[in-house]
Amino acid sequence: MLLNVGTFIRSATRFSPFIIPHSSPSSPSSFCFSFSPKQTVSFTLQSSQMASFTTLSQSPPKPLFRQLFEKESSTYTYLLADCSHPDKPALLIDPVDRTVDRDLNLVKELGLKLIYAMNTHVHADHVTGTGLIKGKVPGVKSVISKASGSKADVFVEPGDKISFGDLFLEVRATPGHTMGCVTYVTGDGPDQPQPRMAFTGDALLIRGCGRTDFQGGSSQQLYKSVHSQIFTLPKETLLYPAHDYKGFSVTTVGEEMLYNPRLTKDEETFKNIMENLNLAYPKMIDVAVPANMVCGLQDLEPKAN
């Protein structure tokens, strides 16, 4: 199944955050970003009025990338776009209701066309901004895993590819924090940016992982998900979680395989750690989960009556 500029292809499974500004003559107020240390440009001065540039090597395209933060729930929202495509298609991962206006203003300033509002799972600590985004930007489609059991315009399964322009994200199932958790991984191939990036939701945090004591969580399942679906990615893959509580913003597969205090242990030890965290019940869960099960659009009929 193929959706162009918003397309899904069933299949199995490179992005860089390095950026420099670039503007299009036809839309001078729009800014896209791309950079590659692999691209070598030689400069030869032939006269005081003449110069020539020769590109010695070409590298894969780079997406526009922004990491946005919501402080109340310590949530990261991620903006990705293909600025080399005429439509400049973009997507948001894990938007929060409190910061929807901020995020949409940024999309507008950068001259992007938002096509997807995506969630890695049904959040228990904040209300997704997906529903508000759909109400403010006609045509945006909400995306979540089919296994989540929640409402959305598009349901994804393992192996699906979410296309935006000439770039895509691969869907990997990483249940354990919740039954419907997925990780979105940037494409693999010569025409996709490097290093790859993975948006892990709550499955894998920086030097940690999501809790497994509610919403169908399972420490055994989470351990297997991370080791089979995330730790099998190239070690230089950049990992971006849905939350961080210590001021970190990014890690890599190689780092977490060496330094994650939970997931470097054997499975039985990991299970014992997760069963003895003694964490408080999430204060937003009774509001967030019901709202997020319906794409962040609560039933307003009772209020109207």
N, C-alpha and C positions, 0 to 999 in steps of 0.2 A: 504494500500500500504506500503510495507516494503522495506527499503534500508539498507543493513547491512554495517556497518562502514561508513555510509553515507546513512542514511535511514530515510524515513518519514513514520510515522504511523498516520492515521487519528484517533483522539480520543480526549476526553476532557483532562483536566489536571488530594536528599537534598544536595549544593556545599559549600565548605568552603575555604576561602583564606589562611588559616593557612598552613604553609609548612615547611618541612625539606627535605634535599637532600637525594636521593637514586639513586644508580647506578646499572646497570645490568652488570654481569660478561661478558656477550657476547658482550656488547658494552660499555666499561668503560668510553667513552667520553660522553655518553648520561646521562642526569640527569632528573629524575622524582621527584615529590614531593607529600608527603602525611603526614597528621598529624591528630590525634584526641585526644582531652583531655578525651574522653570517654573510651579509650582503656587503661586498667590497666594491667601492667606487674609486676609479682612478681619475685624476684631474691633470690635464696637460694644457698649459698656457701656450697658445700658438702666436698670439700677438697681444697687444694692449687692448684689443677690442674683440678677441676671439678666444673661445675656450671650448674644449670637448670633454664629454663625460662618457665613460665606458663602464657598463655594468659587467663585472667579471663573473658573478654568480647570483643566482636567484634563490630566495628562501621562501618557505610557505607563508601564506597570508597570516596576519595577526588580527585578532578581534579587538574592538574597543572593549575595555574591561573596567568596571568600577565595583569596589567593595564598599557597601553602605552599612551604617550601624544604627540600631535602635537601642537606646541605653536602658530603657525600663526592663526589657526582657533579654538584654545582651544578645540580640539577634543580628546576624549578618544577612543582608539582602544583596544579591549579585545581579549586576546589569552586564549583559553581553550583547554585542551587535557586530554585524558584518558591514563595515563602512565601505568596503570595496564594491559592494553590490549597489546598483542604482537606487533601490528602495531603502537601503540602510536598515534592514530588518533587525529587530532587537527582542530580547526576552528578559524577564525578571525572575529570579529564583528566590523563593521564600520571602515574598513581600509581607510587610506588617501594616495593619490598618492605620496605626498612628503616624506612619511616615509615607503614606501613599502620595500626598500632595508634593512632598519633597522629591520623591522618586520620579513622578510624572513631569515635574518642572525640569528636572535634569534631562529626561528623555527629550523634551521639547527643545531645550537649549542646544542640545547636541544634534538636532535635526534628524532624530531617529523615528522609525515607524515601529511601535510596539505591537508585536503579534501574539506573544504568549506571556501569561502570568502563571508560574509554575510553583508547585510545592514538592519538597522532598518527602513529606509525610503529613499526617494530621497532627498539628502541633497542640501541645497541652499547656504551653506557657504564654501564648499570645494568640490573638485572632488574626488570621491571615488577611492580607490586604487584597486578595484576589477578587472578591466580590465588589469592593469599592472601585477597583481598577476597571472592571468590566462595565460598571455604571458610568464611569467618566470617559472611557475611551472605547467607542463602539468598534466592534470587530475583534477585540482582543479575546483570545480563547484561554480558558483555564485548563490547567494540566495537572494531573495527579495519577498515582499508580492505581490500577484496577484493583489490586489487592487491598487498598485502603478502605474500600467500601463506601467512600464518600462521593459527593456529587462533583461533577466537573464537565467541561465540554469535551475534553479529550482524556481518555484513559490509556496509560502506557503500561507495557509489560517488558520483561527482560529481553534485551536484544533490539528493542525499538530504537530508531534514530530520529531525533528531533532536529529538523533542518531549519536553519535561518540563513537565507542567502546561500552561499556556497560552503558554509560551515555547518557542523552538526554536533549534537550531543548524543552520546550513547546511553541507554538506560540499563543500569545494573540493579538487580534486586538485592537489597541489604537489610532484610528484616532482623528483628531482635530487640531494638528499642521499641518499635511498634511492628505490627504485622505487615504494614504497607510501606515501610521505608524503602526508598530507592536512592541510588547515587547516580548523578549525572556526570558523565565523563566526556571531555572533548574528544573529537574524532582522531582516529589513527589512520595515517596514510600520507603520501607525499604531498597531497594538496591540502593538508590540514596543519594548523600551527603546532609548534613545539616550544617548550615541553608541554606535555598534556596537563590538563587541569581536571580535578575531580571535586565535585560539590557533594559532600558526604552527609549533609543534614546533621542528624544527631547520632548517626551510627558510629562515626569516628570523630572525636574532638581532638584538639591539640593537646597531646599528652593525657588523653582520657577517652571516654566514650559515653554514650547516652545511657541513662538508667534503664533497667529492664523489669521493673516491678509493677507496671500498669500498661493498659492498652494492648494486651496480648503479648507483652514483652517476654523474651526468653534469653537468658545469658548464654545458653548453649548455642542457640541460633545466631545470636549476635557475633559470637566468637568465630563461628564458621563463615558468616557473611563477610566479616572484615578480612579474614585470612584468605578466603577464596576469591573475593571480588575486588578488594582494594589493595591488599598486599601483593597481589599478582601483577599489578600495574608496574611500569618501569619505575625504578627507585627515584628518579628525578621528577616524577609526577608531582605537581603542586596540589596540595590538599586544602580545600576551603570548607570549614564546617559551618553549620547553621548558627552556632553560638560560641562565644568565648567569654570567660569570666576573669581572666588574668591579664588581659591586655595583649594577647597574641593575635595575629591576623592570618598567618599561613604557616604550613609545615609541608613536609614531603613524605612520600612513602618510605624512603630510606631512613629518615629521622624517626618516624613512628615505629618502624620495625626494630630500631635499636633502643629507643628511649621511652616508649609508651609504658608507664608503670603497670598497666593492667594487661594489655594485649601482647606484651612480650613474654608473659607467663604461659605455662601449659594450660590446657582447657579446664582441668579440674581446679587449679588454683584461681583461675579467672572466675569461675563459677562461685567459689567461696568468697572472693572479694566482692562480687556484685550482690551476693545474698546478705552481706553484712555492712552495707553502706549506711543503713539507718537514716535515710534521707527524709526530710519533711514532705508531706503531701503537697503537690504543686498548687499554689494558691489560685491560679487561673484556670485549672483544669475543668471545673464544673461549668465555666462560661465558654472557654476556648474550644473544647472538644465538640460540644453540640453545634457551635457556630461553624467550626471548620469542616464538620461533616456535610454541611450544605454550602461549601465553597465560600464561607465567610458571610453569607447572606442569611441572617436570622429571620425567622418568620415574624413579620411585622404586623400581621393581622390582629393578634390580641391587643396590641397597642392602639391600633386604629379603632377597635371596638370600644 
